[in-house]
Amino acid sequence: MKKLIIFIFLLNSKTLFSQAVPTEALPGCPLFSFCNEKAGQINQSWDDEIQAIDQLKLKDISRISRIRDKVLKWGFPFETWSKDIVPDQISWTSHCINHKNKKAFTNLTFLKNINQLPEGVFLDRMLLLNGDKINHYYRPRDEFPVYFDKNGPYYIKEYNGIYLYYLLEKSGNIKIVPPPYKERIKSQKVICPNVLIENAKKDAFLTYFYRITSCRKIWNYSTQTYHTILLGQRCYN
């Protein structure tokens, strides 16, 4: 009977680990991650590309053009959530205290468009107070925009010492851009308005993955005003 149980376990394990291996043994797979060969190869390709760009000391125009080509080829490394291990992602088990009794994984997902998600993968989100309206925006996990303009929210990604600015377009495209504004107005932490708090309580995504929320004021260069956004805080004990 013990042999039968062990045999069944090995069969199940083989199915799981053919999709994702919790080890750094595969090239490009980070330590302690669930990662298959395809995801590891893409991640390694990005590491090699960023290293090459750094060594070549490319100027903004050449660097941006080169990275845009790679986004179209491989997909941009985007931080996401899932409730299970999803093939072709690099995943880690979330050890946040609020995930103790539920399944939650943090992922590195390679996306060409945020509207084209692998099944089972979730984008993080934020609520934005716009006058008397509340708008919903997607975002990379645990990040907040550095500013807005008429085109949407802009983010900065630090990748092995290289800083990449990118815009999440309304179409879902991830557009690598130069720093568009010489003067960067920093965001500010603020007390969350009740209307955002109450809406967050009704949001199934936010209530599943987050224990608490916080708010920030982000500058909009087009309207020359601040927007208040509500974000989830992942590992707040």
N, C-alpha and C positions, 0 to 999 in steps of 0.2 A: 504493500500500500504506500509506504514511504517513497519507493522508487517511482510509482505512478505520479504522486504529487510533485516530486522533483522534476519529472519529465514534462508535466503540464506547465510548470513554472518556467522551465527553460524555453518551451515553445512560445509562451506569452512574452518572455523577455526578448527573444529573438525578433519578434514582430515589432516591439517597441523600439529596440535599439537599432533596428535597421532604418528607423526614421530619425532617431536622435540618440547620441551617446553622451552620458554625463562625464566627460573626460576631455583633457586637452590633447589626447593622442592624435586626433585628426588635424592636419595642417590648417591653420587659421581659426581653430576652435579655442575660445578662451577657457581658462582654468575653471573647473567646476560647472561648466555650462552643459546644457543639453543641446547637441549640435551635430548635424549630419554632414556628409562630405560636401554636398552642394553649398550649404550655408558657409561652411568653413572656407571653401574656395573663393566665394565672393568676398568674404571678410578679409581674407589674405590679399586678394586683388586690390581692395581699397587701401589696406595698410601699405602695400607696395607702391600704389599710385601716390599717396600722400607723401611718402618718403621721397619718391622721385621728384615731386613738385618742390619739396623743401630743398633738395640738393641742387635743383636747377635754378632756384631763386627767381622763379617766374614772377612777372609783374601781374597786377590784378586782371587785366584783359585776357592775357594768355592763360592764366591760371583758371579763371572762371570758364572760359571756353572749353578748356580741357576737362574740367570737372563736370560741366554740363553734359559732355559727350559720355562720360562714365555713368552719370545718372541714367541716361537713356539706355545704356548697355546693361548695367548691373542692378539699378535701383539704388535709391539713396538710403543709407543706414538710419532708420527711423525707430525711435523707442516706442514700444507698444505694450499692451496688456493681452493676456489670454487666461482662460480658465482651465486650460490643459496644454500639454505639449503639442505644438502644431508643426508639421514637417516643414523643412527648409527655412526655419527661423533659428536664431540662437537664443536660447531660453535659460532662465534661472528661476528656481523656486523662490517665491517671495516669502521672506521670514518676518514680515511686519507683524506686530502683535495683533492687529485687527484682521489678519488673514490666518490666524491660528486654526480656526475651525471651518475654513473654506478653501477651495482651490484657487490659487492665483499665481500666475507666472509673469515675470517681466521678460520682454523680448527685444531683440534687435531684428527688425524686419526690413527687408530691402525693397523699397517702394518706388515706383515710377510715377504713381498718382495715388493720392490718399483715398480716392474713391474706389480704388481697385484693391481691396484688402483680401488676403487669403481667408478662407472660411475659419472662423473661430478666433480671429485676431481682432482686438478692439483698439481704436484710437482713443487717446485721452481727450478730454474736452474741457472747455471753460465757458462760463456764462458771462456775458458782457451787458452791462446796463447802459442802454442808449436812450436817454430821455425817459419816457415811460414804457419803453419796449425792452425786452430781453432777447439778445441774439446769442446763438450757440456757435462756437467755433471749435474746430479740432486743433490739437496741439501734440507735440511729442511728449511722451511721459515725463513728468516732473520738471518740465520747462515752462517758462512763460515768455511771451513776446517782448522784444526790446522796444518795439514801437509799432504803431499802425500808420497806414496812410490809406488813400482811396482804393488801393489795390488789395489790402488785407493786412494780416499780421506778419511781422518779420522776426526771425529768430537768428541766434548765433550758435553754431555748433563748433566746439573745440575738438579737433581730430588730430591726435598725436602732435600737438603743438601748432597746428595750422587752424586758423579761425575762418569758418565759412559762414557768410551771411546767406540766408535763403528766405524766400517769400512763399507762403502757402496761398496759391492763387485760388480764386473762386471756382475755377474749373477742376481743382484738385491737384494740379501740377505743382511739383516742388521745383521752384526756380532759383538757381544759384545767382546771386546778385552782388555787385560791389557795394561797399558801405555807402548808401545813398545820401546820407545827410552828414555834413561835417560836424555839426553840433548835435551831440546825442544827449537828450534829456532823460535822465534816469527815472525809473519807476519808483513808486513810493508805496510802502505798506499802509493800509488803511483799515478801519473797522468796516466789516461787511454790512451793507444795507440790508434791512430785514427782507426786502422783496427778493434779493438774491438768495438769502438763506432759505427762505420758504420754498423757492423754486428748486434749490439744490436738494432739499429733502424729498422731492417728488421725482428726482432723476435716478432711475434704476442703476445706471452705470456708476454715478458718483457714490451712491449709498452702498454699492457692493464693494468697490475697490478702496474707498476712502473712509477713514474714521472721522476726520475733521476737515474743515475747509478754511481758507483764508482769502483775503482780497488785496488787490494792488490797483494803483492808478497808473495807467500806461498812456504815454503821450501819443496823440494822433497829429502827424505833421500836416495832413490835408485840412483838417478842421481847426487846427491850433488849439485843441482842448484835450483834457484828460478823459479817458474812459476808465470806468471801474470794472474790474473783472474778478470773478470768483473762481478759485482753483482748489482742487483737492490736495491735501498733504498726506503723502503715502505712509511714511514710517514715523508717525508721531505717537509716542508711548503715553 
